[in-house]
């Protein structure tokens, strides 16, 4: 017998994925001015890469939902600022700063927060429906 698809489980996977995304965005904002990392060079923006599973014959409902499959570095160019007095300036006096646009990260944070809240609403709504069904059965 095939297990039914659980909206709750799918919403919980969305909550976990969006929480991970918000943590990555917060890390990007925190490092928006980091010119030196342990790996060397300026910090590079990171992005959460999501993956969902398709429903196919013989699927396992526990595998449905969305997950962060990896965290990818943004390879777009770093910002260069002329500041010859900076300790990380190159021979030409330019300092490489992270490719983090704080305004864009804030927009991404709001989008992730709204998606998180939508998934929480699905879980809460499902709980209320179960409670209502139990009250109907008891009447």
PARO-992500 format. One record per residue (C-alpha): residue in three letters; z, y, x. Coordinates in steps of 0.05 Angstrom, whole numbers, plus 5000, padded with zeros to 4 digits. Each point is the difference from the previous one (the first is absolute). Example, Ala and Ser with C-alpha at 12.3 -4.5 7.8 and 13.67 -1.06 7.14 Angstrom:
<nodes>
ALA515649105246;SER498750695027;
</nodes>
This chain:
<nodes>
UNK500050005000;UNK498150695026;UNK505750515004;UNK498850644960;UNK498450645037;UNK506250425006;UNK499050754992;UNK507150075028;UNK498249645064;UNK493650405009;UNK503850654988;UNK505449795050;UNK494649885052;UNK497450704986;UNK507050295009;UNK500749655068;UNK493150225023;UNK501050734979;UNK506950015033;UNK496849765065;UNK494650534992;UNK505250554990;UNK503749775063;UNK493550045040;UNK498450694973;UNK507150245016;UNK499149745071;UNK493450385005;UNK503450654978;UNK505949895047;UNK495249915059;UNK495250574982;UNK501850365065;UNK501149405046;UNK495750105061;UNK502749415040;UNK501249294976;UNK502649395037;UNK492849724999;UNK497650655031;UNK496450604969;UNK501250354935;UNK502249654937;UNK494449754955;UNK500450024925;UNK501249324968;UNK497449744934;UNK502249424956;UNK494349524983;UNK501049664933;UNK497149364974;UNK500149704931;UNK498449294980;UNK494749814950;UNK501449534943;UNK496149375012;UNK500249294973;UNK506349665025;UNK503350665020;UNK507450045014;UNK503050574958;UNK505350125053;UNK494450235048;UNK497350534952;UNK501450735011;UNK499050465059;UNK502649965071;UNK499650415063;UNK495849555044;UNK500450445062;UNK501650695026;UNK493850325032;UNK499850585047;UNK495450584982;UNK495150075057;UNK497550694980;UNK500350525055;UNK506650295022;UNK501150764994;UNK499450375066;UNK504050645011;UNK499650445061;UNK507150055028;UNK500049945076;UNK507750085002;UNK501149374958;UNK502349395042;UNK494749564968;UNK494250485014;UNK494049705035;UNK496750305062;UNK496250504956;UNK506450234965;UNK498749644934;UNK505349594964;UNK498049444953;UNK503950024934;UNK500149454947;UNK494349944949;UNK505250094944;UNK498550524946;UNK506950124970;UNK497150294935;UNK495749384990;UNK505849555016;UNK504150364946;UNK494449884950;UNK499849265020;UNK507649974992;UNK499550274929;UNK494549504982;UNK504249435029;UNK506150254962;UNK496350034934;UNK497249295011;UNK507149765016;UNK502750334937;UNK494449694958;UNK501849315025;UNK507450124986;UNK498050214929;UNK496449334991;UNK506249615022;UNK504650424955;UNK495349944941;UNK499649255008;UNK507649955001;UNK500550424936;UNK494949554965;UNK503949385019;UNK506450324974;UNK496650184934;UNK497349304993;UNK506949715011;UNK503050464947;UNK494649794950;UNK501449275014;UNK507550104990;UNK499150354934;
</nodes>
